[in-house]
Amino acid sequence: MPIRQLVAFCTTVILALSTQFVTSAQAGTLPTAGAAPTGSYRLADEDIAPGVTWQHGGNRLDVFVRGANNNLYQKYWTSNGGWSGWVNLGGALTSGQVTAVWRPGDNELHVFVRGANNNLHQLRWRSSGGWSEWFNLGGGLTSGPSATWHGADRLDVFARGGNNNLHQKYWTAGGGWSDWVNLGGGLSSGPGAAWRPNVNELHVFGQGLTNNLEQLRWRSSGGWSEWFNLGGGLTSAPSATWHGADRLDILVRGGNTNLYQKYWMANGGWTDWVNLGGGLTSSPGAAWRSTGDELHVFVRGRNNNLEQLRWRSNDGWSEWFNLGGTIQ
């Protein structure tokens, strides 16, 4: 074989192998802490992240992604029926980062995306009337949003604005939607946000301008903190999820396209980064099951399919599950 053809062949093989889902998170094992995510791998376009949310009670899990024709697609799991097929909910998404949240104690599911004219768009499902029309909430977003409920009476949405600053918009049961609030910063990704359960603390995370994990915290006793630099070398927006009030997990993609985890414990502080393997072509979306020791992570994997990784307290990390679909 001529040298030029041999080099081309070897390059093709190496690239093919590098995109495979090779995971260090085998069933029954817990990966150990390792080096922080590093590297320079970046998606050419706005990043992609599934929206993941558990319904109160832990018997239903919903996942949302951008699919064909930039429409919003839904796939859900129920404890008595398993996984549904894909449901096309329409729309015209201009970002693949989707966020979804069930309203605590209520049969309301809210989904937020970056839509036409880079505005924030909301879609709502209620048990009494099904899906609403799309609501245009304005803005000038340069990322997909992240949303989180604080009880049933306050809903916060965060996104990156045109100046790379973090912007906030919130809804309260007594006052409706606020205007946009500029919280400063300098983000190179969309945000990941989560209220700490039963505590007046709101935590927001993003990829900083040096690709480190950055944290901003709000407390009722002192308002907004300064930005905290938590290190790393991210190549995605982070996903943040609380397990009760004593554990906070952050999931990101590193420069080698692997999934990385960093978590905070009330009695131990922040851990080192944990490399969970993978081969991600998107940011992750993660959520703890609202009842039970289960952490579920979803990503776009090889062939643009939806991939799931699950941790359980009794058997550790699962293999990756391929749930199909074509995510854009």
Secondary structure, DSSP 8 states (H G I E B T S, - for coil): --HHHHHHHHHHHHHHHHTS-B-S--TTB---B----------SSS-EE-EEEE-TTSSEEEEEEE-GGG-EEEEEEETTTEE---EE-----S-EE-EEEE-TTSSEEEEEEE-GGG-EEEEEEETTTEE---EE-----SS--EEEEETTTEEEEEEE-TTS-EEEEEEETTTEE---EE----BSS--EEEE-TTSSEEEEEEEBTTS-EEEEEEETTTEE---EE----BSS--EEEEETTTEEEEEEEBTTSEEEEEEEETTTEE---EEEEE--SS--EEEE-SSSSEEEEEEE-GGG-EEEEEEETTTEE---EE------
